[in-house]
Amino acid sequence: MIWQTGAAEEMSGLLAGMLEIDEIKIGGSLKNPTELDVFSDVDMEIFIAGNTPVNIKEVLAAVSGRFAPVFGYEVISHSRKDVIRLCLENGMRFDLLFRYSCDKEALDRDDSFAGKVDAVVNQFWFIAALVLAKLGRRDNLIAAHLALEAWQLVVVVQMLERDNKKGTSIHRFGDGEAVPVLGCSFIPGRPFLDYRTAGKILGMVYSAAGHMDEALQKLDLGYARKGGRLHILAEQLLEG
């Protein structure tokens, strides 16, 4: 099912209603509709009037209200642009590039423990969803690369937890900590990916999701478990 054209129009209207925008350009596969498939994302370049930074949280809340809850996202910021890459719980993915006419106004960085964890967690779930898209296109190399990156983020959460507990990010010695990824066998995730490599990659990302859920429950920062939702998303995108 091709959803991208309608979603691009709706997203344009949503952003134009909440931001001062000079122009919106559509890119990626939408410029060549014959290349669109269910795994395509919506690439948009949004030219902001002025240099006031986009409120990322407000944009994400508005997108969740209009389309579906945000499953995961990552933010890449530069002096004259911000990129929000996000996946929704219904499988839709958007790549939103916000360009400013000059250097952005400075914003205070959230260097709190909760802020650092939040950035890692949301990036984790975005990457986990992206693995599904790569598997759907039979790109096992990129899917494996991303699955390993997801596991790395599980370790990063462990590191942040240790920093918070000890009150420092400088550690001359560790505590011989357990590293869950080293004990995982990565069995195939589900029968609909029964060919060996792809099934193992799906198993990797499912396992990482389970461990991320457990790590976040331990931190008690109010995160809902999303591993089950990842399984549902995989069935929606990959079955058949």
VEXDREN-2710 file (C-alpha; in Angstrom, 1 decimal):
% VEXDREN-2710
k/r/px/py/pz
1/MET/0.0/0.0/0.0
2/ILE/1.5/3.4/-1.1
3/TRP/0.8/5.9/1.7
4/GLN/3.6/8.4/1.1
5/THR/1.9/10.9/-1.2
6/GLY/-1.1/11.6/1.0
7/ALA/1.1/11.6/4.1
8/ALA/3.5/14.2/2.5
9/GLU/0.6/16.5/1.8
10/GLU/-0.8/16.1/5.3
11/MET/2.5/16.7/6.9
12/SER/3.1/19.8/4.8
13/GLY/-0.2/21.2/6.0
14/LEU/0.5/20.3/9.6
15/LEU/4.0/22.0/9.6
16/ALA/2.7/25.1/7.8
17/GLY/0.1/25.5/10.4
18/MET/2.5/25.6/13.3
19/LEU/5.8/27.1/11.9
20/GLU/6.8/30.1/9.9
21/ILE/7.9/28.4/6.7
22/ASP/9.1/29.9/3.4
23/GLU/9.0/26.7/1.3
24/ILE/8.7/23.0/1.6
25/LYS/10.4/20.7/-0.9
26/ILE/9.7/17.0/-1.3
27/GLY/12.6/14.7/-2.1
28/GLY/13.6/11.0/-2.1
29/SER/11.4/8.4/-3.7
30/LEU/8.4/10.7/-3.8
31/LYS/10.1/12.5/-6.8
32/ASN/10.0/9.1/-8.6
33/PRO/6.7/7.5/-7.6
34/THR/7.4/4.3/-9.5
35/GLU/10.2/3.6/-6.9
36/LEU/7.8/3.9/-3.9
37/ASP/7.1/0.9/-1.8
38/VAL/5.7/0.3/1.7
39/PHE/9.3/0.7/3.1
40/SER/9.9/4.2/1.6
41/ASP/10.1/7.1/3.9
42/VAL/8.8/10.7/3.3
43/ASP/11.7/13.0/2.7
44/MET/10.9/16.7/3.2
45/GLU/13.1/19.8/3.2
46/ILE/11.4/22.6/5.2
47/PHE/12.9/26.1/4.8
48/ILE/12.2/28.1/8.1
49/ALA/11.7/31.8/8.0
50/GLY/14.3/33.2/10.4
51/ASN/16.6/31.4/12.8
52/THR/14.4/30.5/15.7
53/PRO/15.0/26.7/16.3
54/VAL/12.1/24.4/15.7
55/ASN/10.7/23.0/19.0
56/ILE/11.4/19.3/18.4
57/LYS/9.0/18.1/21.2
58/GLU/6.1/20.2/19.8
59/VAL/6.7/18.9/16.3
60/LEU/6.7/15.3/17.6
61/ALA/3.6/15.8/19.7
62/ALA/1.8/17.3/16.7
63/VAL/2.8/14.4/14.4
64/SER/1.6/11.9/17.0
65/GLY/-1.7/13.7/17.2
66/ARG/-2.2/13.8/13.5
67/PHE/-0.9/10.5/12.3
68/ALA/0.0/7.9/14.9
69/PRO/2.2/7.8/18.1
70/VAL/5.9/8.2/17.5
71/PHE/7.7/4.9/18.0
72/GLY/11.2/6.3/17.8
73/TYR/13.2/9.2/16.4
74/GLU/16.7/10.7/16.2
75/VAL/17.7/14.3/15.9
76/ILE/20.8/15.6/14.1
77/SER/21.5/19.2/14.6
78/HIS/23.8/21.7/12.9
79/SER/24.2/25.4/13.0
80/ARG/21.8/26.0/10.1
81/LYS/19.7/22.9/10.0
82/ASP/18.0/20.3/12.2
83/VAL/17.0/16.8/11.0
84/ILE/14.3/14.8/12.6
85/ARG/14.2/11.1/11.5
86/LEU/11.2/9.3/12.9
87/CYS/9.1/6.2/12.7
88/LEU/5.5/6.0/13.8
89/GLU/3.8/3.0/15.4
90/ASN/1.9/2.3/12.2
91/GLY/5.2/1.9/10.3
92/MET/5.2/5.4/8.6
93/ARG/8.7/7.0/8.5
94/PHE/9.5/10.6/7.9
95/ASP/12.9/12.4/7.3
96/LEU/12.3/16.0/8.0
97/LEU/15.1/18.5/7.3
98/PHE/14.6/22.0/8.7
99/ARG/16.8/24.6/7.1
100/TYR/17.3/28.1/8.7
101/SER/18.2/31.3/6.8
102/CYS/21.2/31.9/9.1
103/ASP/22.8/30.3/12.2
104/LYS/20.2/29.2/14.7
105/GLU/19.7/30.9/18.0
106/ALA/21.5/29.0/20.7
107/LEU/19.5/26.6/22.9
108/ASP/20.4/25.2/26.3
109/ARG/21.5/21.6/26.1
110/ASP/19.9/19.0/28.3
111/ASP/22.9/17.3/30.0
112/SER/20.8/15.8/32.7
113/PHE/20.8/12.0/33.3
114/ALA/17.2/11.8/32.1
115/GLY/17.9/13.9/29.0
116/LYS/20.8/11.8/28.0
117/VAL/18.9/8.6/28.4
118/ASP/15.9/10.0/26.5
119/ALA/18.1/10.8/23.5
120/VAL/19.6/7.3/23.4
121/VAL/16.2/5.5/24.0
122/ASN/14.4/7.3/21.2
123/GLN/17.3/6.7/18.8
124/PHE/17.3/3.0/19.7
125/TRP/13.6/2.5/18.8
126/PHE/14.1/4.4/15.6
127/ILE/17.0/2.2/14.6
128/ALA/15.1/-0.9/15.6
129/ALA/12.2/0.1/13.3
130/LEU/14.7/0.9/10.5
131/VAL/16.1/-2.6/10.7
132/LEU/12.6/-3.9/9.7
133/ALA/12.6/-1.7/6.6
134/LYS/16.0/-2.9/5.6
135/LEU/15.0/-6.5/6.1
136/GLY/11.9/-5.9/4.0
137/ARG/14.2/-4.9/1.1
138/ARG/16.5/-7.9/1.7
139/ASP/19.4/-5.6/2.6
140/ASN/20.9/-7.9/5.2
141/LEU/24.2/-6.0/5.4
142/ILE/22.7/-2.6/6.5
143/ALA/20.1/-4.4/8.7
144/ALA/22.9/-6.2/10.5
145/HIS/24.9/-3.0/10.9
146/LEU/21.9/-1.3/12.4
147/ALA/21.0/-4.2/14.7
148/LEU/24.6/-4.1/16.1
149/GLU/24.2/-0.3/16.5
150/ALA/21.0/-1.0/18.5
151/TRP/22.9/-3.3/20.8
152/GLN/25.6/-0.7/21.2
153/LEU/22.9/1.7/22.5
154/VAL/21.8/-0.9/25.1
155/VAL/25.4/-0.8/26.4
156/VAL/25.3/3.0/26.3
157/VAL/22.3/3.0/28.6
158/GLN/24.2/0.8/31.0
159/MET/27.1/3.2/30.9
160/LEU/24.8/6.2/31.6
161/GLU/23.3/4.3/34.5
162/ARG/26.8/3.7/36.0
163/ASP/27.8/7.3/35.5
164/ASN/24.6/8.5/37.3
165/LYS/25.1/6.0/40.1
166/LYS/28.8/7.0/40.7
167/GLY/28.4/10.7/39.9
168/THR/31.1/10.8/37.2
169/SER/31.7/9.8/33.7
170/ILE/35.4/9.2/34.4
171/HIS/36.1/5.6/35.5
172/ARG/39.7/4.3/35.9
173/PHE/38.3/0.8/36.6
174/GLY/35.0/-0.8/35.9
175/ASP/33.1/-3.3/38.1
176/GLY/33.3/-6.4/35.9
177/GLU/29.7/-5.6/34.6
178/ALA/27.6/-8.1/32.7
179/VAL/27.2/-7.2/29.0
180/PRO/23.9/-8.9/27.9
181/VAL/24.8/-8.9/24.2
182/LEU/27.7/-11.3/24.8
183/GLY/25.3/-14.0/26.0
184/CYS/22.8/-13.9/23.2
185/SER/22.5/-16.6/20.6
186/PHE/20.3/-14.5/18.2
187/ILE/17.9/-17.3/17.2
188/PRO/15.6/-16.4/14.2
189/GLY/12.9/-14.0/15.2
190/ARG/9.8/-15.2/13.5
191/PRO/8.8/-17.8/10.9
192/PHE/8.0/-15.1/8.2
193/LEU/11.8/-14.6/8.1
194/ASP/12.8/-18.2/7.9
195/TYR/15.9/-17.7/5.7
196/ARG/18.8/-18.0/8.0
197/THR/20.6/-14.6/7.9
198/ALA/17.5/-12.3/8.0
199/GLY/15.9/-14.4/10.7
200/LYS/19.0/-14.1/12.9
201/ILE/19.1/-10.3/12.3
202/LEU/15.5/-10.0/13.4
203/GLY/16.3/-12.1/16.4
204/MET/19.2/-9.7/17.2
205/VAL/17.0/-6.7/17.2
206/TYR/14.2/-8.4/19.2
207/SER/16.8/-9.4/21.8
208/ALA/18.1/-5.9/22.0
209/ALA/14.6/-4.6/22.4
210/GLY/13.9/-6.9/25.2
211/HIS/17.1/-5.9/27.0
212/MET/16.4/-2.2/26.4
213/ASP/13.0/-2.6/28.0
214/GLU/14.5/-4.3/31.0
215/ALA/17.2/-1.7/31.4
216/LEU/14.6/1.1/31.3
217/GLN/12.3/-0.6/33.8
218/LYS/15.3/-0.8/36.1
219/LEU/16.0/2.9/35.7
220/ASP/12.3/3.7/36.6
221/LEU/12.1/6.8/34.4
222/GLY/8.5/6.1/33.2
223/TYR/9.2/4.5/29.9
224/ALA/6.6/2.1/28.5
225/ARG/7.8/-1.3/27.2
226/LYS/8.0/-1.2/23.3
227/GLY/9.4/-4.6/22.5
228/GLY/6.0/-6.0/22.0
229/ARG/5.1/-3.2/19.7
230/LEU/8.2/-3.9/17.6
231/HIS/7.0/-7.5/17.1
232/ILE/3.6/-6.2/15.9
233/LEU/5.3/-3.7/13.6
234/ALA/7.5/-6.5/12.1
235/GLU/4.4/-8.6/11.4
236/GLN/2.7/-5.7/9.7
237/LEU/5.7/-4.8/7.5
238/LEU/7.3/-8.2/6.8
239/GLU/4.6/-10.9/6.8
240/GLY/3.9/-12.2/3.3
END
